[in-house]
Amino acid sequence: MQEDEKRLENEIKNNEKNLEENKTEIYNYFHRLTKAYFEKPLMKESLSYINTLNLKDDRISGLSEHILRKILDRGICICGNSVKKDSSEYNYILKEIQKISGDNLYDEIKKFKYELEIREKNIYANIEEFEKKYENRLRLQKNIEDKICRIEEIRKTIRDKDDMRKYEFERDECRSKIRYLQEKIDILKENKGKCEKSKEILEKQQSKLISKTDHNRKIYRYINYAEALLEWIEENQKEKAKEIKERLEKKVNDIFNQIYSGERIVKIDDKYKVNLITKVLDNEYDTGKSEGLDRVKNFAFIGGLVSLAKEKIVSKAGDDFIDLSSEPYPLVMDAPFSNADEGHTAKISKVLPDVAEQVIMFVMQKDYKYAEAYLEKRIGRKYKLEKYSEIKTSLIELNNL
């Protein structure tokens, strides 16, 4: 049905194109036939009237003006009778001359009738062609309307069904990808076999070379030491990375719970992306958050990092212990209370001094007023940034501590 819908849509486009061409042809025809179209009923009426006239041609066939004037000049008719001037015979011949030489009504009507018949024939042919084009236009319009109705019926039928064309396309894509990957697998298997054979040959050559001299045997022993050391480092690194991440997650949650009063917890993934999780029964959901909550989460993460850096981290290697601790880090924060409400600002202020041995903050006066009561006794130095222009700012120490 989807294929039918697509086919009908294409047919409608073609019909609409033909309809536009048909409209242009109709306009051109009508432009040429306008006068004739309105003359048509008049011509029909004229011919009908002419056919009712009882017209007779009373002229003598084959008689010419020249012969009749010769008779008048001679004064004798072909019958032998005298034809005198101003006589009845003379005047009768003059009338015959006028019939032949002058404009005869019979000839004019006959000529007019002939012209009407020819013109009517041509008009009928052109108008017939014009009407055919107009009928074709009506058929195209009807065809388009029928196809639109059929498309609407199809769409009603398949409205709540999946678009199978999408799945057909995805299936073909997957089949093509499978063929490509299978070919790639076959090539890789072939290359793997070649590499394994080459490796066996090189290992045999290596064994021969190692056994030849003490120097080679010493180098081989050093390589084994290095490989064992690398294996220990990698194993210890994985172990400590997992341990540190777990400890960091615990510290971040401890700080977060001191600041946030809700039921959410912090989860840190293997790429150290921090997410806020809400537990519902036994399920965990990554829930949305506001800018203020995001600020609290980030503060807890940074605080956890600094707090963890202060602690001694020991790595165990057999019976030996290796101290991996580092010196304390200061915590520098820009606008830690921005987007945090009064309650969260108070809780952050209580936790902040214990996170690091030294905390440096850049704050706006409007954000600091809610934190001042909690931090006032813990502040060692206070400075003001005095801005004079976009390129000049002074740092002024405040003594009112």
Secondary structure, DSSP 8 states (H G I E B T S, - for coil): -HHHHHHHHHHHHHHHHHHHHHHHHHHHHHHHHHHHHHHHHHHHHHHHHHHHS-----S-TT--HHHHHHHHHHTB-TTS-B--TTSHHHHHHHHHHHHHHS--HHHHHHHHHHHHHHHHHHHHHHHHHHHHHHHHHHHHHHHHHHHHHHHHHHHHHHTTS--HHHHHHHHHHHHHHHHHHHHHHHHHHHHHHHHHHHHHHHHHHHHHHHTT-HHHHHHHHHHHHHHHHHHHHHHHHHHHHHHHHHHHHHHHHHHHHHH--SS-EEEE-TT--EEEEEEETTEEEE----HHHHHHHHHHHHHHHHHHHHS--EEEETTEEEE-------EEEESTTTT--HHHHHHHHHHHHHH-S-EEEE--HHHHTTTHHHHGGG-S-EEEEEE-SSS-EEEEEE---
